[in-house]
């Protein structure tokens, strides 16, 4: 038998898609951050959510 092909399974699959509406300035800011940090748009957004969650947790 041949070995399994395809991408390996992950413990935390990212199988949910999210669609947002944004103005031009927000998109420009996102792209700027992506270039400066060498990250994908999804990674920058995830990082932003984590930072806001940390702020919320600190206030509680």
C-alpha positions as CSV (number, residue, x, y, z in Angstrom):
1,X,0.0,0.0,0.0
2,X,1.2,3.5,-0.7
3,X,1.5,6.0,2.3
4,X,-1.3,8.4,3.0
5,X,-1.1,11.6,0.9
6,X,-2.3,15.1,1.6
7,X,-1.9,17.5,4.5
8,X,-1.3,16.1,8.0
9,X,-4.2,16.3,10.4
10,X,-4.0,19.1,13.0
11,X,-5.2,19.3,16.6
12,X,-6.8,22.7,16.0
13,X,-8.3,22.8,12.5
14,X,-9.3,26.2,11.1
15,X,-12.4,25.1,9.4
16,X,-14.6,28.1,10.0
17,X,-14.7,31.0,7.5
18,X,-15.4,34.5,8.6
19,X,-16.4,37.4,6.3
20,X,-16.2,41.0,7.3
21,X,-17.0,44.4,5.8
22,X,-14.2,46.9,6.1
23,X,-13.4,50.4,4.8
24,X,-10.3,51.1,2.6
25,X,-8.3,52.5,5.6
26,X,-8.8,49.3,7.7
27,X,-7.7,47.1,4.8
28,X,-4.6,49.3,4.1
29,X,-3.7,49.1,7.8
30,X,-4.2,45.3,7.8
31,X,-1.9,44.9,4.7
32,X,0.7,47.2,6.3
33,X,0.8,45.1,9.4
34,X,1.0,41.9,7.3
35,X,4.1,43.3,5.4
36,X,5.8,44.6,8.5
37,X,5.3,41.4,10.6
38,X,5.6,39.0,7.6
39,X,2.3,37.4,8.6
40,X,-0.9,36.4,6.7
41,X,-4.0,38.5,7.1
42,X,-5.6,35.6,9.1
43,X,-2.7,35.5,11.5
44,X,-2.8,39.3,12.1
45,X,-6.5,39.1,12.7
46,X,-6.1,36.2,15.1
47,X,-3.3,38.0,17.0
48,X,-5.6,41.1,17.2
49,X,-8.4,39.1,18.7
50,X,-6.0,37.5,21.2
51,X,-4.8,41.0,22.3
52,X,-8.3,42.4,22.8
53,X,-9.2,39.2,24.7
54,X,-6.2,39.8,27.0
55,X,-7.4,43.4,27.6
56,X,-10.9,42.2,28.5
57,X,-9.6,39.5,30.8
58,X,-7.4,42.1,32.7
59,X,-10.4,44.4,33.3
60,X,-12.5,41.6,34.9
